[in-house]
Amino acid sequence: MHGPASHGWLLVALCAATGAYCLLRMRSGVEEQRRAAGGEALMGFGMAAMAVPAAAFTPPSWAWPAYAAVFGAAALHALWSARAGAHHLHHLVGASAMVYMAVAMAAAPGHDGGHGGSGFPLVTGALLLYFMGYVLLSGARLVPVAAGGGAVGWGDRPELAQACRLSMGIAMVAMLLTL
């Protein structure tokens, strides 16, 4: 991603920590929460890998098409899952945004498949509006949530799951701004 390396490393840390917490949430006793946590862990770790500053690591030319393929499969899975509930549409938008960013990075002129794509301003703007709205709405929903009791496991705390989604939304906004 463009921008100072320190910002990239902060994004890497935020997304990796979010992905790690989502892996912890996969131990939940609730089937639907386990499935959602798996997709969110994939998104968190994928965003962390994509945010590594170019000064530290330039991915090989095959990495961006591989990202696009992995997140394309995740988008298809989210589309299939959306039959059961509309909340899966957010996962579809997120995975599609990752495909879009990977394709933009692969097509970046003069970067040999490295960091620094530009994408299409209209698509980038639409995704920015969506994720900014998502972040604002998620933040508003998070404010009134009271902490759960002591008997609730770390994987079943709704306020932490919502904070996880909020942090990934913020990271997506940052990544789209630096695209």
N, C-alpha and C positions, 0 to 999 in steps of 0.2 A: 504494500500500500504506500501511497505517497505520504509525505510529511516527516516530521522528526522521528528518529528511531525510538526515542523514549515513549512516544505515543503508541507506536507499534507494539513495543514490549508490554505496555500497560494493557493494551487490547488482548495480547496473547495471554497475559496472566488472568485477566477477567474471564475470557472465554474458556480457558483451560480449567479454571476453578469452577465455573458454571458446569462444564462438561463432567467434571469429577463429582460434583454434587448430584447431577442427574444420574450418574451411574449408581450412586448411593440410593437414590430414589427408586431405582429398579428393584430394590429389595422389598418394596412395599407389598402389603397383602392384598392390595386392590389391583385387579387385572388391568383396568383401563389406565390407571396411573403408571403402572410398569411400562405399558406400551408407549405412552406419551413421553415418559422419561427416557426411553431408549432413543426415540427420534430427537429429543432435545439434547441428549448427550452427543449424538452424531453431529448435530448442528454446532454445539459448543466447541467440540474438538476440531471440526472442519473450519470454523471461523478462526480459531486459535492458529491453526496451520496457515491459513490464508493471510493472517495479519502479521506474520513474522517479517520484520523489516528486511528490505532487499539488501541492505549493507551487510546483514548477518548471513543470509542464505538466499541464493537465487535458485528457484526450483528448476529442474530439468524441463525440457520442452514438452515432455509427455505428461507433466503433472497437471496442467490446467485442463486438458481434455479428460484426465482421470477424475478430477474434481467435478467436472460437468457431468460425467457419467454417473458417479456415485450420487450426486445430489439430484440428477434427473431421475434415477431410480427411487430416491426418497420422495420426490415430487409425485411420481406415479403412485407410490404407496399411499401418500397422503390423499391423493385424488380418489383412490379406491376406498380409503377409510372414511372419506367425507360422506359416503352413502349412509353411514351410521350416525353421523352427527356433524353439524356445521362447524364445530370448533376445530375440526381437522383442516378447514380451509386456511387457517393461519399457517399451519405447517406447510401447506401447499405453496403459499406465497413466500414463506421463508426459504424453502428449498429451491423454488424458482428463482429467487433473488440470488442465491448462491450460484446457480447455474449461469445466470446472467453475468455475475461478476467474474466467474471463471472464464467464460467465453470472451468477455471484454479484455481480460488480462492476456489470454492467448492471442487475441487479435491486435494487441497493442503494437503499433508500428515502431520498429527500431529497438524493441526491447527483447527480442529473441525469446518470447514466451515468459519473460520475467515480470516483475512488478511494474505497474504503471499503466493500466488500461484507461480508456476514457468512456467507453460505452456510448449509448445514445442519450442525449440530455433529457428527452421526453420520458423515456423509460426510467432513467435514474431519478428524475423529479417525481414521477408517480410513485416509485418505491419509497423515496424519502418521505413523501406525504403520508403514505400508508404507515410506515414504521414510526414516524413522529406521532401520528394519531394513536397508534398502538401504545407507544411509550406513555403518552399523556393519560390515556384511558387506564392502562395497567397501574400507573402510579396513583391515580385517583382511587382505584379499587383496593390498592394495598394499604392506604392510609387508615381506614377504619378497622382493618383486620386485627383482632386481638390474638395474642400469642396463645398457642394451644397448651393444654395441661402437661404435666410432667410424664404422663403415661404414654403419650404419643411419641412414636419413634421418629428419628430424624428424616426418614424417607416419607413420612406421612404428614408433615407439617405444611398446611396449605399456604401459610404466609411465606415460607421459604421457597416453595414451588413457584409462587407468584413473583417473588423477588428474583428468582432464577430467570423466569421469562422476561421480566423487566430488564435485567442486565443484558440479556441477549438482544433485546430490542434496541437498547442504547448502543450496544456494540455494532449492530447492523447499521444504525444511523451513521455512526462514525466511519464505518467502512465505506458506505455509499458516498459520504461526503469527500472521502479521500480517493475515490475511484477515478 
